[in-house]
Amino acid sequence: MMYRGGMRTPNAQQIEQITAQLGKYGKIEGKNVFYWFQNHKARERQKQKRNSLVLNSPPITTITLNTRMKPIL
C-alpha cells in the first residue's frame, strides 16, 4: 500500500498515476484519491492524539464515602 510505504501527500502527478492504476478496477476520479489521502491523514492524527491523551492522563481515583444521612424530622 502506498500510504504505509511513506506516501502521505501525493502531488498532482502522483494522484493522476494512482487514479489511472485504480481506474483499471472501476470508475474513479483524481479528487477521490486526493480526499482519500487527506481523510486517512486526518484519521491517523486523531488516533495519535487520542492515544497520547490516554497515555498522558493521570489515573482515575475512586473515593467511596460510607456516611449515612440523618432523616429530617
N, CA, C, O and CB atoms as a CASP TS submission, in Angstrom:
PFRMAT TS
TARGET T0000
AUTHOR 0000-0000-0000
METHOD Language model
MODEL 1
PARENT N/A
ATOM      1  N   MET     1       0.844  -1.176   0.000  1.00  0.00           N
ATOM      2  CA  MET     1       0.000   0.000   0.000  1.00  0.00           C
ATOM      3  C   MET     1       0.889   1.239   0.000  1.00  0.00           C
ATOM      4  O   MET     1       1.883   1.298   0.724  1.00  0.00           O
ATOM      5  CB  MET     1      -0.960  -0.002   1.219  1.00  0.00           C
ATOM      6  N   MET     2       0.538   2.194  -0.787  1.00  0.00           N
ATOM      7  CA  MET     2       1.368   3.385  -0.941  1.00  0.00           C
ATOM      8  C   MET     2       1.438   4.223   0.325  1.00  0.00           C
ATOM      9  O   MET     2       2.497   4.747   0.671  1.00  0.00           O
ATOM     10  CB  MET     2       0.848   4.226  -2.070  1.00  0.00           C
ATOM     11  N   TYR     3       0.320   4.350   1.013  1.00  0.00           N
ATOM     12  CA  TYR     3       0.293   5.181   2.222  1.00  0.00           C
ATOM     13  C   TYR     3       1.232   4.623   3.275  1.00  0.00           C
ATOM     14  O   TYR     3       2.013   5.364   3.872  1.00  0.00           O
ATOM     15  CB  TYR     3      -1.132   5.277   2.785  1.00  0.00           C
ATOM     16  N   ARG     4       1.160   3.336   3.504  1.00  0.00           N
ATOM     17  CA  ARG     4       2.034   2.703   4.501  1.00  0.00           C
ATOM     18  C   ARG     4       3.485   2.701   4.046  1.00  0.00           C
ATOM     19  O   ARG     4       4.403   2.596   4.860  1.00  0.00           O
ATOM     20  CB  ARG     4       1.578   1.269   4.779  1.00  0.00           C
ATOM     21  N   GLY     5       3.682   2.818   2.737  1.00  0.00           N
ATOM     22  CA  GLY     5       5.030   2.876   2.194  1.00  0.00           C
ATOM     23  C   GLY     5       5.682   4.235   2.368  1.00  0.00           C
ATOM     24  O   GLY     5       6.853   4.411   2.030  1.00  0.00           O
ATOM     25  N   GLY     6       4.936   5.199   2.893  1.00  0.00           N
ATOM     26  CA  GLY     6       5.515   6.508   3.164  1.00  0.00           C
ATOM     27  C   GLY     6       4.899   7.656   2.383  1.00  0.00           C
ATOM     28  O   GLY     6       5.179   8.818   2.676  1.00  0.00           O
ATOM     29  N   MET     7       4.064   7.354   1.394  1.00  0.00           N
ATOM     30  CA  MET     7       3.445   8.422   0.612  1.00  0.00           C
ATOM     31  C   MET     7       2.260   8.974   1.397  1.00  0.00           C
ATOM     32  O   MET     7       1.216   8.329   1.488  1.00  0.00           O
ATOM     33  CB  MET     7       2.995   7.906  -0.794  1.00  0.00           C
ATOM     34  N   ARG     8       2.422  10.167   1.961  1.00  0.00           N
ATOM     35  CA  ARG     8       1.373  10.778   2.774  1.00  0.00           C
ATOM     36  C   ARG     8       0.610  11.856   2.006  1.00  0.00           C
ATOM     37  O   ARG     8      -0.609  11.968   2.134  1.00  0.00           O
ATOM     38  CB  ARG     8       1.973  11.373   4.039  1.00  0.00           C
ATOM     39  N   THR     9       1.325  12.646   1.211  1.00  0.00           N
ATOM     40  CA  THR     9       0.702  13.736   0.466  1.00  0.00           C
ATOM     41  C   THR     9       1.191  13.677  -0.978  1.00  0.00           C
ATOM     42  O   THR     9       2.175  14.329  -1.326  1.00  0.00           O
ATOM     43  CB  THR     9       1.027  15.123   1.113  1.00  0.00           C
ATOM     44  N   PRO    10       0.517  12.908  -1.812  1.00  0.00           N
ATOM     45  CA  PRO    10       0.963  12.804  -3.203  1.00  0.00           C
ATOM     46  C   PRO    10       0.728  14.115  -3.953  1.00  0.00           C
ATOM     47  O   PRO    10      -0.248  14.823  -3.705  1.00  0.00           O
ATOM     48  CB  PRO    10       0.234  11.651  -3.915  1.00  0.00           C
ATOM     49  N   ASN    11       1.644  14.423  -4.875  1.00  0.00           N
ATOM     50  CA  ASN    11       1.454  15.614  -5.698  1.00  0.00           C
ATOM     51  C   ASN    11       0.474  15.293  -6.828  1.00  0.00           C
ATOM     52  O   ASN    11       0.007  14.161  -6.949  1.00  0.00           O
ATOM     53  CB  ASN    11       2.813  16.118  -6.271  1.00  0.00           C
ATOM     54  N   ALA    12       0.167  16.296  -7.652  1.00  0.00           N
ATOM     55  CA  ALA    12      -0.848  16.131  -8.700  1.00  0.00           C
ATOM     56  C   ALA    12      -0.490  15.001  -9.667  1.00  0.00           C
ATOM     57  O   ALA    12      -1.361  14.234 -10.079  1.00  0.00           O
ATOM     58  CB  ALA    12      -1.021  17.439  -9.475  1.00  0.00           C
ATOM     59  N   GLN    13       0.777  14.902 -10.024  1.00  0.00           N
ATOM     60  CA  GLN    13       1.201  13.848 -10.956  1.00  0.00           C
ATOM     61  C   GLN    13       1.027  12.460 -10.330  1.00  0.00           C
ATOM     62  O   GLN    13       0.575  11.528 -10.996  1.00  0.00           O
ATOM     63  CB  GLN    13       2.673  14.061 -11.374  1.00  0.00           C
ATOM     64  N   GLN    14       1.379  12.330  -9.076  1.00  0.00           N
ATOM     65  CA  GLN    14       1.225  11.044  -8.390  1.00  0.00           C
ATOM     66  C   GLN    14      -0.250  10.672  -8.257  1.00  0.00           C
ATOM     67  O   GLN    14      -0.615   9.504  -8.394  1.00  0.00           O
ATOM     68  CB  GLN    14       1.886  11.093  -7.001  1.00  0.00           C
ATOM     69  N   ILE    15      -1.093  11.665  -7.991  1.00  0.00           N
ATOM     70  CA  ILE    15      -2.536  11.411  -7.898  1.00  0.00           C
ATOM     71  C   ILE    15      -3.066  10.910  -9.235  1.00  0.00           C
ATOM     72  O   ILE    15      -3.892   9.999  -9.274  1.00  0.00           O
ATOM     73  CB  ILE    15      -3.294  12.689  -7.465  1.00  0.00           C
ATOM     74  N   GLU    16      -2.594  11.502 -10.332  1.00  0.00           N
ATOM     75  CA  GLU    16      -3.018  11.046 -11.666  1.00  0.00           C
ATOM     76  C   GLU    16      -2.591   9.605 -11.904  1.00  0.00           C
ATOM     77  O   GLU    16      -3.360   8.808 -12.442  1.00  0.00           O
ATOM     78  CB  GLU    16      -2.433  11.958 -12.766  1.00  0.00           C
ATOM     79  N   GLN    17      -1.367   9.265 -11.504  1.00  0.00           N
ATOM     80  CA  GLN    17      -0.868   7.899 -11.690  1.00  0.00           C
ATOM     81  C   GLN    17      -1.681   6.903 -10.858  1.00  0.00           C
ATOM     82  O   GLN    17      -2.042   5.830 -11.343  1.00  0.00           O
ATOM     83  CB  GLN    17       0.626   7.816 -11.307  1.00  0.00           C
ATOM     84  N   ILE    18      -1.960   7.261  -9.622  1.00  0.00           N
ATOM     85  CA  ILE    18      -2.746   6.385  -8.749  1.00  0.00           C
ATOM     86  C   ILE    18      -4.152   6.217  -9.312  1.00  0.00           C
ATOM     87  O   ILE    18      -4.702   5.116  -9.315  1.00  0.00           O
ATOM     88  CB  ILE    18      -2.805   6.952  -7.308  1.00  0.00           C
ATOM     89  N   THR    19      -4.727   7.321  -9.789  1.00  0.00           N
ATOM     90  CA  THR    19      -6.073   7.284 -10.372  1.00  0.00           C
ATOM     91  C   THR    19      -6.101   6.371 -11.590  1.00  0.00           C
ATOM     92  O   THR    19      -7.046   5.603 -11.770  1.00  0.00           O
ATOM     93  CB  THR    19      -6.538   8.701 -10.761  1.00  0.00           C
ATOM     94  N   ALA    20      -5.070   6.453 -12.424  1.00  0.00           N
ATOM     95  CA  ALA    20      -5.003   5.598 -13.615  1.00  0.00           C
ATOM     96  C   ALA    20      -4.914   4.123 -13.218  1.00  0.00           C
ATOM     97  O   ALA    20      -5.562   3.274 -13.829  1.00  0.00           O
ATOM     98  CB  ALA    20      -3.791   5.987 -14.493  1.00  0.00           C
ATOM     99  N   GLN    21      -4.117   3.821 -12.202  1.00  0.00           N
ATOM    100  CA  GLN    21      -3.981   2.435 -11.749  1.00  0.00           C
ATOM    101  C   GLN    21      -5.301   1.912 -11.191  1.00  0.00           C
ATOM    102  O   GLN    21      -5.715   0.795 -11.500  1.00  0.00           O
ATOM    103  CB  GLN    21      -2.878   2.322 -10.687  1.00  0.00           C
ATOM    104  N   LEU    22      -5.960   2.731 -10.365  1.00  0.00           N
ATOM    105  CA  LEU    22      -7.226   2.302  -9.765  1.00  0.00           C
ATOM    106  C   LEU    22      -8.353   2.270 -10.786  1.00  0.00           C
ATOM    107  O   LEU    22      -9.319   1.524 -10.625  1.00  0.00           O
ATOM    108  CB  LEU    22      -7.603   3.224  -8.613  1.00  0.00           C
ATOM    109  N   GLY    23      -8.234   3.074 -11.833  1.00  0.00           N
ATOM    110  CA  GLY    23      -9.250   3.109 -12.884  1.00  0.00           C
ATOM    111  C   GLY    23      -9.402   1.779 -13.606  1.00  0.00           C
ATOM    112  O   GLY    23     -10.423   1.536 -14.249  1.00  0.00           O
ATOM    113  N   LYS    24      -8.409   0.925 -13.509  1.00  0.00           N
ATOM    114  CA  LYS    24      -8.495  -0.409 -14.116  1.00  0.00           C
ATOM    115  C   LYS    24      -9.558  -1.260 -13.427  1.00  0.00           C
ATOM    116  O   LYS    24     -10.082  -2.208 -14.013  1.00  0.00           O
ATOM    117  CB  LYS    24      -7.132  -1.117 -14.050  1.00  0.00           C
ATOM    118  N   TYR    25      -9.874  -0.913 -12.170  1.00  0.00           N
ATOM    119  CA  TYR    25     -10.814  -1.704 -11.379  1.00  0.00           C
ATOM    120  C   TYR    25     -12.208  -1.096 -11.304  1.00  0.00           C
ATOM    121  O   TYR    25     -13.143  -1.729 -10.813  1.00  0.00           O
ATOM    122  CB  TYR    25     -10.279  -1.881  -9.996  1.00  0.00           C
ATOM    123  N   GLY    26     -12.339   0.117 -11.785  1.00  0.00           N
ATOM    124  CA  GLY    26     -13.641   0.778 -11.745  1.00  0.00           C
ATOM    125  C   GLY    26     -13.483   2.273 -11.914  1.00  0.00           C
ATOM    126  O   GLY    26     -12.372   2.800 -11.972  1.00  0.00           O
ATOM    127  N   LYS    27     -14.613   2.941 -11.992  1.00  0.00           N
ATOM    128  CA  LYS    27     -14.607   4.382 -12.208  1.00  0.00           C
ATOM    129  C   LYS    27     -14.126   5.105 -10.945  1.00  0.00           C
ATOM    130  O   LYS    27     -14.629   4.863  -9.848  1.00  0.00           O
ATOM    131  CB  LYS    27     -16.016   4.875 -12.612  1.00  0.00           C
ATOM    132  N   ILE    28     -13.157   5.984 -11.118  1.00  0.00           N
ATOM    133  CA  ILE    28     -12.624   6.770 -10.004  1.00  0.00           C
ATOM    134  C   ILE    28     -12.061   8.069 -10.561  1.00  0.00           C
ATOM    135  O   ILE    28     -11.568   8.114 -11.688  1.00  0.00           O
ATOM    136  CB  ILE    28     -11.528   5.976  -9.215  1.00  0.00           C
ATOM    137  N   GLU    29     -12.139   9.109  -9.768  1.00  0.00           N
ATOM    138  CA  GLU    29     -11.619  10.412 -10.174  1.00  0.00           C
ATOM    139  C   GLU    29     -10.453  10.795  -9.271  1.00  0.00           C
ATOM    140  O   GLU    29     -10.295  10.273  -8.168  1.00  0.00           O
ATOM    141  CB  GLU    29     -12.730  11.494 -10.124  1.00  0.00           C
ATOM    142  N   GLY    30      -9.648  11.717  -9.771  1.00  0.00           N
ATOM    143  CA  GLY    30      -8.498  12.186  -9.005  1.00  0.00           C
ATOM    144  C   GLY    30      -8.884  12.773  -7.660  1.00  0.00           C
ATOM    145  O   GLY    30      -8.160  12.625  -6.675  1.00  0.00           O
ATOM    146  N   LYS    31     -10.035  13.443  -7.623  1.00  0.00           N
ATOM    147  CA  LYS    31     -10.448  14.050  -6.345  1.00  0.00           C
ATOM    148  C   LYS    31     -10.738  12.978  -5.295  1.00  0.00           C
ATOM    149  O   LYS    31     -10.546  13.208  -4.101  1.00  0.00           O
ATOM    150  CB  LYS    31     -11.695  14.936  -6.547  1.00  0.00           C
ATOM    151  N   ASN    32     -11.203  11.798  -5.745  1.00  0.00           N
ATOM    152  CA  ASN    32     -11.433  10.702  -4.797  1.00  0.00           C
ATOM    153  C   ASN    32     -10.120  10.256  -4.159  1.00  0.00           C
ATOM    154  O   ASN    32     -10.054   9.994  -2.958  1.00  0.00           O
ATOM    155  CB  ASN    32     -12.113   9.508  -5.502  1.00  0.00           C
ATOM    156  N   VAL    33      -9.090  10.176  -4.975  1.00  0.00           N
ATOM    157  CA  VAL    33      -7.771   9.777  -4.479  1.00  0.00           C
ATOM    158  C   VAL    33      -7.238  10.848  -3.536  1.00  0.00           C
ATOM    159  O   VAL    33      -6.722  10.536  -2.462  1.00  0.00           O
ATOM    160  CB  VAL    33      -6.782   9.541  -5.654  1.00  0.00           C
ATOM    161  N   PHE    34      -7.362  12.112  -3.939  1.00  0.00           N
ATOM    162  CA  PHE    34      -6.900  13.227  -3.109  1.00  0.00           C
ATOM    163  C   PHE    34      -7.584  13.206  -1.748  1.00  0.00           C
ATOM    164  O   PHE    34      -6.922  13.300  -0.714  1.00  0.00           O
ATOM    165  CB  PHE    34      -7.162  14.569  -3.813  1.00  0.00           C
ATOM    166  N   TYR    35      -8.906  13.084  -1.748  1.00  0.00           N
ATOM    167  CA  TYR    35      -9.661  13.088  -0.490  1.00  0.00           C
ATOM    168  C   TYR    35      -9.353  11.860   0.360  1.00  0.00           C
ATOM    169  O   TYR    35      -9.339  11.943   1.588  1.00  0.00           O
ATOM    170  CB  TYR    35     -11.158  13.154  -0.775  1.00  0.00           C
ATOM    171  N   TRP    36      -9.105  10.716  -0.290  1.00  0.00           N
ATOM    172  CA  TRP    36      -8.760   9.523   0.474  1.00  0.00           C
ATOM    173  C   TRP    36      -7.501   9.777   1.295  1.00  0.00           C
ATOM    174  O   TRP    36      -7.472   9.489   2.492  1.00  0.00           O
ATOM    175  CB  TRP    36      -8.561   8.312  -0.464  1.00  0.00           C
ATOM    176  N   PHE    37      -6.461  10.315   0.661  1.00  0.00           N
ATOM    177  CA  PHE    37      -5.215  10.593   1.374  1.00  0.00           C
ATOM    178  C   PHE    37      -5.436  11.628   2.471  1.00  0.00           C
ATOM    179  O   PHE    37      -4.906  11.490   3.574  1.00  0.00           O
ATOM    180  CB  PHE    37      -4.135  11.079   0.398  1.00  0.00           C
ATOM    181  N   GLN    38      -6.214  12.660   2.172  1.00  0.00           N
ATOM    182  CA  GLN    38      -6.494  13.702   3.155  1.00  0.00           C
ATOM    183  C   GLN    38      -7.226  13.120   4.373  1.00  0.00           C
ATOM    184  O   GLN    38      -6.862  13.399   5.515  1.00  0.00           O
ATOM    185  CB  GLN    38      -7.329  14.829   2.516  1.00  0.00           C
ATOM    186  N   ASN    39      -8.248  12.321   4.119  1.00  0.00           N
ATOM    187  CA  ASN    39      -9.018  11.716   5.210  1.00  0.00           C
ATOM    188  C   ASN    39      -8.179  10.729   6.018  1.00  0.00           C
ATOM    189  O   ASN    39      -8.285  10.668   7.243  1.00  0.00           O
ATOM    190  CB  ASN    39     -10.253  11.010   4.654  1.00  0.00           C
ATOM    191  N   HIS    40      -7.355   9.966   5.329  1.00  0.00           N
ATOM    192  CA  HIS    40      -6.525   8.976   6.013  1.00  0.00           C
ATOM    193  C   HIS    40      -5.543   9.661   6.965  1.00  0.00           C
ATOM    194  O   HIS    40      -5.327   9.201   8.086  1.00  0.00           O
ATOM    195  CB  HIS    40      -5.763   8.113   4.990  1.00  0.00           C
ATOM    196  N   LYS    41      -4.951  10.768   6.501  1.00  0.00           N
ATOM    197  CA  LYS    41      -4.032  11.518   7.365  1.00  0.00           C
ATOM    198  C   LYS    41      -4.757  12.071   8.583  1.00  0.00           C
ATOM    199  O   LYS    41      -4.245  12.005   9.700  1.00  0.00           O
ATOM    200  CB  LYS    41      -3.373  12.663   6.584  1.00  0.00           C
ATOM    201  N   ALA    42      -5.959  12.621   8.365  1.00  0.00           N
ATOM    202  CA  ALA    42      -6.733  13.203   9.471  1.00  0.00           C
ATOM    203  C   ALA    42      -7.087  12.139  10.502  1.00  0.00           C
ATOM    204  O   ALA    42      -6.981  12.378  11.705  1.00  0.00           O
ATOM    205  CB  ALA    42      -8.019  13.873   8.942  1.00  0.00           C
ATOM    206  N   ARG    43      -7.506  10.968  10.038  1.00  0.00           N
ATOM    207  CA  ARG    43      -7.852   9.886  10.969  1.00  0.00           C
ATOM    208  C   ARG    43      -6.631   9.417  11.751  1.00  0.00           C
ATOM    209  O   ARG    43      -6.723   9.104  12.937  1.00  0.00           O
ATOM    210  CB  ARG    43      -8.471   8.704  10.211  1.00  0.00           C
ATOM    211  N   GLU    44      -5.486   9.373  11.072  1.00  0.00           N
ATOM    212  CA  GLU    44      -4.260   8.954  11.744  1.00  0.00           C
ATOM    213  C   GLU    44      -3.869   9.965  12.829  1.00  0.00           C
ATOM    214  O   GLU    44      -3.454   9.577  13.922  1.00  0.00           O
ATOM    215  CB  GLU    44      -3.114   8.792  10.722  1.00  0.00           C
ATOM    216  N   ARG    45      -4.003  11.265  12.522  1.00  0.00           N
ATOM    217  CA  ARG    45      -3.699  12.298  13.521  1.00  0.00           C
ATOM    218  C   ARG    45      -4.648  12.200  14.712  1.00  0.00           C
ATOM    219  O   ARG    45      -4.220  12.328  15.858  1.00  0.00           O
ATOM    220  CB  ARG    45      -3.787  13.700  12.891  1.00  0.00           C
ATOM    221  N   GLN    46      -5.936  11.973  14.446  1.00  0.00           N
ATOM    222  CA  GLN    46      -6.915  11.833  15.530  1.00  0.00           C
ATOM    223  C   GLN    46      -6.567  10.645  16.420  1.00  0.00           C
ATOM    224  O   GLN    46      -6.647  10.732  17.645  1.00  0.00           O
ATOM    225  CB  GLN    46      -8.337  11.667  14.959  1.00  0.00           C
ATOM    226  N   LYS    47      -6.182   9.546  15.800  1.00  0.00           N
ATOM    227  CA  LYS    47      -5.833   8.344  16.558  1.00  0.00           C
ATOM    228  C   LYS    47      -4.601   8.597  17.426  1.00  0.00           C
ATOM    229  O   LYS    47      -4.564   8.191  18.587  1.00  0.00           O
ATOM    230  CB  LYS    47      -5.581   7.158  15.604  1.00  0.00           C
ATOM    231  N   GLN    48      -3.595   9.266  16.866  1.00  0.00           N
ATOM    232  CA  GLN    48      -2.390   9.571  17.631  1.00  0.00           C
ATOM    233  C   GLN    48      -2.708  10.505  18.793  1.00  0.00           C
ATOM    234  O   GLN    48      -2.190  10.333  19.897  1.00  0.00           O
ATOM    235  CB  GLN    48      -1.324  10.196  16.725  1.00  0.00           C
ATOM    236  N   LYS    49      -3.561  11.492  18.541  1.00  0.00           N
ATOM    237  CA  LYS    49      -3.942  12.434  19.593  1.00  0.00           C
ATOM    238  C   LYS    49      -4.698  11.711  20.707  1.00  0.00           C
ATOM    239  O   LYS    49      -4.444  11.936  21.890  1.00  0.00           O
ATOM    240  CB  LYS    49      -4.806  13.576  19.011  1.00  0.00           C
ATOM    241  N   ARG    50      -5.626  10.842  20.316  1.00  0.00           N
ATOM    242  CA  ARG    50      -6.404  10.076  21.287  1.00  0.00           C
ATOM    243  C   ARG    50      -5.482   9.187  22.130  1.00  0.00           C
ATOM    244  O   ARG    50      -5.636   9.100  23.348  1.00  0.00           O
ATOM    245  CB  ARG    50      -7.471   9.217  20.569  1.00  0.00           C
ATOM    246  N   ASN    51      -4.535   8.537  21.475  1.00  0.00           N
ATOM    247  CA  ASN    51      -3.602   7.660  22.192  1.00  0.00           C
ATOM    248  C   ASN    51      -2.704   8.451  23.136  1.00  0.00           C
ATOM    249  O   ASN    51      -2.421   7.988  24.241  1.00  0.00           O
ATOM    250  CB  ASN    51      -2.744   6.873  21.200  1.00  0.00           C
ATOM    251  N   SER    52      -2.256   9.624  22.727  1.00  0.00           N
ATOM    252  CA  SER    52      -1.388  10.419  23.594  1.00  0.00           C
ATOM    253  C   SER    52      -2.167  10.965  24.780  1.00  0.00           C
ATOM    254  O   SER    52      -1.604  11.107  25.866  1.00  0.00           O
ATOM    255  CB  SER    52      -0.747  11.568  22.807  1.00  0.00           C
ATOM    256  N   LEU    53      -3.447  11.276  24.603  1.00  0.00           N
ATOM    257  CA  LEU    53      -4.262  11.750  25.720  1.00  0.00           C
ATOM    258  C   LEU    53      -4.448  10.647  26.751  1.00  0.00           C
ATOM    259  O   LEU    53      -4.407  10.906  27.953  1.00  0.00           O
ATOM    260  CB  LEU    53      -5.627  12.248  25.223  1.00  0.00           C
ATOM    261  N   VAL    54      -4.650   9.432  26.290  1.00  0.00           N
ATOM    262  CA  VAL    54      -4.837   8.298  27.198  1.00  0.00           C
ATOM    263  C   VAL    54      -3.547   8.016  27.959  1.00  0.00           C
ATOM    264  O   VAL    54      -3.584   7.749  29.160  1.00  0.00           O
ATOM    265  CB  VAL    54      -5.287   7.040  26.418  1.00  0.00           C
ATOM    266  N   LEU    55      -2.421   8.073  27.283  1.00  0.00           N
ATOM    267  CA  LEU    55      -1.143   7.771  27.926  1.00  0.00           C
ATOM    268  C   LEU    55      -0.711   8.867  28.892  1.00  0.00           C
ATOM    269  O   LEU    55      -0.046   8.583  29.888  1.00  0.00           O
ATOM    270  CB  LEU    55      -0.071   7.564  26.876  1.00  0.00           C
ATOM    271  N   ASN    56      -1.079  10.118  28.611  1.00  0.00           N
ATOM    272  CA  ASN    56      -0.634  11.238  29.432  1.00  0.00           C
ATOM    273  C   ASN    56      -1.623  11.646  30.517  1.00  0.00           C
ATOM    274  O   ASN    56      -1.322  12.527  31.323  1.00  0.00           O
ATOM    275  CB  ASN    56      -0.360  12.409  28.562  1.00  0.00           C
ATOM    276  N   SER    57      -2.783  11.027  30.550  1.00  0.00           N
ATOM    277  CA  SER    57      -3.774  11.416  31.552  1.00  0.00           C
ATOM    278  C   SER    57      -3.468  10.735  32.884  1.00  0.00           C
ATOM    279  O   SER    57      -2.998   9.598  32.914  1.00  0.00           O
ATOM    280  CB  SER    57      -5.201  11.058  31.078  1.00  0.00           C
ATOM    281  N   PRO    58      -3.738  11.441  33.987  1.00  0.00           N
ATOM    282  CA  PRO    58      -3.489  10.835  35.303  1.00  0.00           C
ATOM    283  C   PRO    58      -4.481   9.711  35.570  1.00  0.00           C
ATOM    284  O   PRO    58      -5.571   9.699  34.996  1.00  0.00           O
ATOM    285  CB  PRO    58      -3.578  11.898  36.421  1.00  0.00           C
ATOM    286  N   PRO    59      -4.121   8.775  36.427  1.00  0.00           N
ATOM    287  CA  PRO    59      -5.043   7.666  36.723  1.00  0.00           C
ATOM    288  C   PRO    59      -6.303   8.185  37.419  1.00  0.00           C
ATOM    289  O   PRO    59      -6.265   9.184  38.136  1.00  0.00           O
ATOM    290  CB  PRO    59      -4.346   6.601  37.608  1.00  0.00           C
ATOM    291  N   ILE    60      -7.386   7.507  37.201  1.00  0.00           N
ATOM    292  CA  ILE    60      -8.659   7.879  37.803  1.00  0.00           C
ATOM    293  C   ILE    60      -8.722   7.277  39.203  1.00  0.00           C
ATOM    294  O   ILE    60      -8.484   6.083  39.388  1.00  0.00           O
ATOM    295  CB  ILE    60      -9.863   7.399  36.927  1.00  0.00           C
ATOM    296  N   THR    61      -9.044   8.112  40.179  1.00  0.00           N
ATOM    297  CA  THR    61      -9.138   7.667  41.567  1.00  0.00           C
ATOM    298  C   THR    61     -10.603   7.639  41.973  1.00  0.00           C
ATOM    299  O   THR    61     -11.353   8.576  41.701  1.00  0.00           O
ATOM    300  CB  THR    61      -8.317   8.593  42.515  1.00  0.00           C
ATOM    301  N   THR    62     -10.996   6.568  42.616  1.00  0.00           N
ATOM    302  CA  THR    62     -12.375   6.435  43.080  1.00  0.00           C
ATOM    303  C   THR    62     -12.398   6.584  44.596  1.00  0.00           C
ATOM    304  O   THR    62     -11.620   5.950  45.309  1.00  0.00           O
ATOM    305  CB  THR    62     -12.988   5.068  42.645  1.00  0.00           C
ATOM    306  N   ILE    63     -13.293   7.424  45.070  1.00  0.00           N
ATOM    307  CA  ILE    63     -13.449   7.633  46.508  1.00  0.00           C
ATOM    308  C   ILE    63     -14.837   7.151  46.898  1.00  0.00           C
ATOM    309  O   ILE    63     -15.836   7.540  46.292  1.00  0.00           O
ATOM    310  CB  ILE    63     -13.239   9.141  46.901  1.00  0.00           C
ATOM    311  N   THR    64     -14.888   6.307  47.910  1.00  0.00           N
ATOM    312  CA  THR    64     -16.171   5.808  48.400  1.00  0.00           C
ATOM    313  C   THR    64     -16.417   6.403  49.776  1.00  0.00           C
ATOM    314  O   THR    64     -15.577   6.300  50.670  1.00  0.00           O
ATOM    315  CB  THR    64     -16.198   4.245  48.450  1.00  0.00           C
ATOM    316  N   LEU    65     -17.563   7.019  49.932  1.00  0.00           N
ATOM    317  CA  LEU    65     -17.924   7.606  51.219  1.00  0.00           C
ATOM    318  C   LEU    65     -18.944   6.711  51.900  1.00  0.00           C
ATOM    319  O   LEU    65     -19.985   6.395  51.324  1.00  0.00           O
ATOM    320  CB  LEU    65     -18.482   9.045  51.045  1.00  0.00           C
ATOM    321  N   ASN    66     -18.649   6.309  53.110  1.00  0.00           N
ATOM    322  CA  ASN    66     -19.557   5.463  53.874  1.00  0.00           C
ATOM    323  C   ASN    66     -20.238   6.302  54.954  1.00  0.00           C
ATOM    324  O   ASN    66     -20.007   6.092  56.145  1.00  0.00           O
ATOM    325  CB  ASN    66     -18.797   4.260  54.504  1.00  0.00           C
ATOM    326  N   THR    67     -21.041   7.212  54.555  1.00  0.00           N
ATOM    327  CA  THR    67     -21.764   8.046  55.516  1.00  0.00           C
ATOM    328  C   THR    67     -23.250   7.855  55.307  1.00  0.00           C
ATOM    329  O   THR    67     -23.722   7.614  54.196  1.00  0.00           O
ATOM    330  CB  THR    67     -21.378   9.543  55.372  1.00  0.00           C
ATOM    331  N   ARG    68     -23.964   7.966  56.394  1.00  0.00           N
ATOM    332  CA  ARG    68     -25.417   7.852  56.308  1.00  0.00           C
ATOM    333  C   ARG    68     -26.014   9.220  56.581  1.00  0.00           C
ATOM    334  O   ARG    68     -25.554   9.958  57.452  1.00  0.00           O
ATOM    335  CB  ARG    68     -25.969   6.786  57.310  1.00  0.00           C
ATOM    336  N   MET    69     -27.026   9.533  55.834  1.00  0.00           N
ATOM    337  CA  MET    69     -27.704  10.800  56.050  1.00  0.00           C
ATOM    338  C   MET    69     -28.788  10.602  57.102  1.00  0.00           C
ATOM    339  O   MET    69     -29.510   9.605  57.089  1.00  0.00           O
ATOM    340  CB  MET    69     -28.304  11.348  54.725  1.00  0.00           C
ATOM    341  N   LYS    70     -28.890  11.562  58.010  1.00  0.00           N
ATOM    342  CA  LYS    70     -29.930  11.508  59.037  1.00  0.00           C
ATOM    343  C   LYS    70     -31.225  12.048  58.448  1.00  0.00           C
ATOM    344  O   LYS    70     -31.213  13.057  57.743  1.00  0.00           O
ATOM    345  CB  LYS    70     -29.516  12.318  60.307  1.00  0.00           C
ATOM    346  N   PRO    71     -32.325  11.394  58.727  1.00  0.00           N
ATOM    347  CA  PRO    71     -33.598  11.892  58.199  1.00  0.00           C
ATOM    348  C   PRO    71     -33.973  13.220  58.849  1.00  0.00           C
ATOM    349  O   PRO    71     -33.735  13.433  60.038  1.00  0.00           O
ATOM    350  CB  PRO    71     -34.715  10.860  58.423  1.00  0.00           C
ATOM    351  N   ILE    72     -34.550  14.087  58.068  1.00  0.00           N
ATOM    352  CA  ILE    72     -35.003  15.385  58.572  1.00  0.00           C
ATOM    353  C   ILE    72     -36.404  15.205  59.131  1.00  0.00           C
ATOM    354  O   ILE    72     -37.297  14.728  58.431  1.00  0.00           O
ATOM    355  CB  ILE    72     -34.977  16.484  57.449  1.00  0.00           C
ATOM    356  N   LEU    73     -36.603  15.587  60.395  1.00  0.00           N
ATOM    357  CA  LEU    73     -37.903  15.440  61.058  1.00  0.00           C
ATOM    358  C   LEU    73     -38.617  16.744  61.180  1.00  0.00           C
ATOM    359  O   LEU    73     -39.725  16.794  61.714  1.00  0.00           O
ATOM    360  CB  LEU    73     -37.741  14.835  62.419  1.00  0.00           C
TER
END
